[in-house]
Amino acid sequence: MRRERRELSNWGHYPTIKAEIGYPRSVKEVRSEVLRHDRLIARGNGRCYGDAALAPQVLSTLCLNQIRSFDARQGIVEAEAGVLLADLLDVIVPAGWFFHVTPGTRFITIGGAIACDVHGKNHPHKGCFSNWLLDFELMRADGSILRCSRQENSDLFWQTCGGMGWTGIILSARFQLMRISSVFLRQRTLKVSSVEALIEAFENHRSWPYAVAWVDGLARGKQLGRSVLLLAEHIEEEQPSALAFPKRYALNMPFYAPHFLLNPAIIWAYNQLYFARARNGEHRIDLEQCFYPLDRIRNWNRLYGRRGLVQYQFGLPEASCVAGFRRALELLHRSGEAPFLCVVKRHGDRPPEAIHSFPERGYSLALDFPRTRTLPALVRQLDDLVWQLGGKVYLAKDACSAPRMGRLQPQAFAADKFWSLLRERVQQ
Ligand SMILES: Cc1cc2nc3c(=O)[nH]c(=O)nc-3n(C[C@H](O)[C@H](O)[C@H](O)COP(=O)(O)OP(=O)(O)OC[C@H]3O[C@@H](n4cnc5c(N)ncnc54)[C@H](O)[C@@H]3O)c2cc1C
């Protein structure tokens, strides 16, 4: 089995750790790895932002990458944990299927999708990845393998969905896909001038399956929270033509930008341009443009420089989101920190069993900050605000919020074999 020792980080490039990484190719090798170490953590493609998939001992699933079966009539896939959504798209789209739930990048593994119970732009309509999960195989600390579903080992099923890898190693999973008859979607763009107008626009367009808003994080005064809301729905073709997942030429960011590139002045100018260029109206876009626009620039995280980026994604209940988002934006203006990307999503109800899933009824705001020395002070203020308003932070993105902010139930994770820097931080 291949093994390497190197400096490791996730998508945010912060924090980093010197890790020994094993790449098992079979269940037997996974077991020997699990039994060999007192503590280790599973790792997919490292697309979480903070400290979740980091530990001194890491088990990478990237060599467990077989699609075991694909039932093209029922739209059911069985795949090993290290299979990427990107690889599945090449198989399922030509057969007329897509994911019910997908995050904003296709370069994540099935294991990562389950362990963070990822959500997309359609949470009120389709829930999280776990909503479409039929079952999975999980290796426990003693090397035994359990099949988990809503009927079988159901407690473990729900502890694992959103459980950040702390229940064991997901080996493979089966899940349900969604029928599509076209690779195109109708997108409507709506420009709004404030936080209040944004939430009102989300509420008035609840019937659209997909909704996400780009927010100008630096706009102040009367324009505080001015945004561009993007709504989308699949186009249905009566006579479906041959489908293929559209892929554009991918740009690459070959080196780390100097850390001062994304400074407040540049971000301000970019936001002015983005807002001015956005036009109200409708047009046709394809699956890649709708779901994975960031994937077009490989290694875009290097734009933030070697210091990396911190994403702070927090959710608030419906009743407090307008005041909460206003206050959060005011806090960040006062702090002098400038987020390059600000995104708002609406979330629906969380199934009661999905105890660790991040989305709950309300809205979330994700802020991508270049990591500066002064950022932790702002994070502390945001933590206090979010906590007081009954909100929480998404652990898949988190790198430095206070331990309480994930609102996890640590008693659910008895075995401490599966241990990460994140677990160390939140279970202090
Ligand atoms: C550009 C971008 C956009 C994103 N957009 C969204 C979004 O819209 N919605 C959203 O929810 N998330 C989003 N994310 C976050 C990302 O989808 C999740 O963090 C996802 O879990 C990453 O999957 P991964 O395979 O890279 O897992 P990793 O990052 O390697 O690991 C993530 C967690 O899963 C655990 N894990 C991984 N594999 C296994 C396994 N086999 N068994 C047990 N535990 C395992 C790890 O221990 C870790 O805790 C985005 C990330 C990026 C970079």
The ligand as an SDF file (V2000), in Angstrom:
LIG
                    3D

 53 58  0  0  0  0  0  0  0  0999 V2000
  -15.6290   25.2480   -4.2790 C   0  0  0  0  0  0  0  0  0  0  0  0
  -16.3460   24.5210   -3.1770 C   0  0  0  0  0  0  0  0  0  0  0  0
  -17.7090   24.6450   -3.0930 C   0  0  0  0  0  0  0  0  0  0  0  0
  -18.4060   23.9620   -2.0780 C   0  0  0  0  0  0  0  0  0  0  0  0
  -19.7570   24.0970   -2.0170 N   0  0  0  0  0  0  0  0  0  0  0  0
  -20.4460   23.4410   -1.0670 C   0  0  0  0  0  0  0  0  0  0  0  0
  -21.8680   23.5110   -1.0150 C   0  0  0  0  0  0  0  0  0  0  0  0
  -22.4950   24.1880   -1.8290 O   0  0  0  0  0  0  0  0  0  0  0  0
  -22.5180   22.7870   -0.0610 N   0  0  0  0  0  0  0  0  0  0  0  0
  -21.8350   22.0000    0.8270 C   0  0  0  0  0  0  0  0  0  0  0  0
  -22.4840   21.3510    1.6560 O   0  0  0  0  0  0  0  0  0  0  0  0
  -20.4880   21.9100    0.8070 N   0  0  0  0  0  0  0  0  0  0  0  0
  -19.7970   22.6100   -0.1210 C   0  0  0  0  0  0  0  0  0  0  0  0
  -18.4210   22.4990   -0.1700 N   0  0  0  0  0  0  0  0  0  0  0  0
  -17.7490   21.6550    0.8370 C   0  0  0  0  0  0  0  0  0  0  0  0
  -17.5630   20.2210    0.3250 C   0  0  0  0  0  0  0  0  0  0  0  0
  -18.6470   19.8230   -0.4730 O   0  0  0  0  0  0  0  0  0  0  0  0
  -17.5150   19.2660    1.5300 C   0  0  0  0  0  0  0  0  0  0  0  0
  -16.5550   19.6640    2.4550 O   0  0  0  0  0  0  0  0  0  0  0  0
  -17.2260   17.8130    1.1160 C   0  0  0  0  0  0  0  0  0  0  0  0
  -17.3690   17.0160    2.2510 O   0  0  0  0  0  0  0  0  0  0  0  0
  -15.8270   17.6230    0.5760 C   0  0  0  0  0  0  0  0  0  0  0  0
  -15.6880   16.2700    0.1590 O   0  0  0  0  0  0  0  0  0  0  0  0
  -14.2670   15.5750    0.0750 P   0  0  0  0  0  0  0  0  0  0  0  0
  -14.4460   14.2890   -0.6340 O   0  0  0  0  0  0  0  0  0  0  0  0
  -13.2740   16.5070   -0.5000 O   0  0  0  0  0  0  0  0  0  0  0  0
  -14.0010   15.2730    1.5940 O   0  0  0  0  0  0  0  0  0  0  0  0
  -12.8100   15.8030    2.5380 P   0  0  0  0  0  0  0  0  0  0  0  0
  -12.7340   17.2690    2.4290 O   0  0  0  0  0  0  0  0  0  0  0  0
  -11.5770   15.0430    2.2810 O   0  0  0  0  0  0  0  0  0  0  0  0
  -13.3790   15.3930    3.9640 O   0  0  0  0  0  0  0  0  0  0  0  0
  -14.4990   16.0720    4.4900 C   0  0  0  0  0  0  0  0  0  0  0  0
  -14.9850   15.3310    5.7420 C   0  0  0  0  0  0  0  0  0  0  0  0
  -15.4970   14.0530    5.3460 O   0  0  0  0  0  0  0  0  0  0  0  0
  -14.8470   13.0060    6.0480 C   0  0  0  0  0  0  0  0  0  0  0  0
  -14.7300   11.8700    5.1330 N   0  0  0  0  0  0  0  0  0  0  0  0
  -14.3110   11.9020    3.8480 C   0  0  0  0  0  0  0  0  0  0  0  0
  -14.3670   10.6630    3.3090 N   0  0  0  0  0  0  0  0  0  0  0  0
  -14.8230    9.8430    4.2730 C   0  0  0  0  0  0  0  0  0  0  0  0
  -15.0740    8.4430    4.3630 C   0  0  0  0  0  0  0  0  0  0  0  0
  -14.8830    7.6170    3.3220 N   0  0  0  0  0  0  0  0  0  0  0  0
  -15.5290    7.9330    5.5250 N   0  0  0  0  0  0  0  0  0  0  0  0
  -15.7400    8.7350    6.5970 C   0  0  0  0  0  0  0  0  0  0  0  0
  -15.5230   10.0580    6.5840 N   0  0  0  0  0  0  0  0  0  0  0  0
  -15.0590   10.6050    5.4390 C   0  0  0  0  0  0  0  0  0  0  0  0
  -13.4980   13.5920    6.4740 C   0  0  0  0  0  0  0  0  0  0  0  0
  -13.0030   12.9570    7.6300 O   0  0  0  0  0  0  0  0  0  0  0  0
  -13.8850   15.0400    6.7410 C   0  0  0  0  0  0  0  0  0  0  0  0
  -14.4130   15.1670    8.0200 O   0  0  0  0  0  0  0  0  0  0  0  0
  -17.7000   23.1550   -1.1620 C   0  0  0  0  0  0  0  0  0  0  0  0
  -16.3130   23.0370   -1.2600 C   0  0  0  0  0  0  0  0  0  0  0  0
  -15.6400   23.7180   -2.2570 C   0  0  0  0  0  0  0  0  0  0  0  0
  -14.1380   23.5780   -2.3580 C   0  0  0  0  0  0  0  0  0  0  0  0
  1  2  1  0
  2  3  1  0
  2 52  2  0
  3  4  2  0
  4  5  1  0
  4 50  1  0
  5  6  2  0
  6  7  1  0
  6 13  1  0
  7  8  2  0
  7  9  1  0
  9 10  1  0
 10 11  2  0
 10 12  1  0
 12 13  2  0
 13 14  1  0
 14 15  1  0
 14 50  1  0
 15 16  1  0
 16 17  1  0
 16 18  1  0
 18 19  1  0
 18 20  1  0
 20 21  1  0
 20 22  1  0
 22 23  1  0
 23 24  1  0
 24 25  2  0
 24 26  1  0
 24 27  1  0
 27 28  1  0
 28 29  2  0
 28 30  1  0
 28 31  1  0
 31 32  1  0
 32 33  1  0
 33 34  1  0
 33 48  1  0
 34 35  1  0
 35 36  1  0
 35 46  1  0
 36 37  1  0
 36 45  1  0
 37 38  2  0
 38 39  1  0
 39 40  1  0
 39 45  2  0
 40 41  1  0
 40 42  2  0
 42 43  1  0
 43 44  2  0
 44 45  1  0
 46 47  1  0
 46 48  1  0
 48 49  1  0
 50 51  2  0
 51 52  1  0
 52 53  1  0
M  END
$$$$
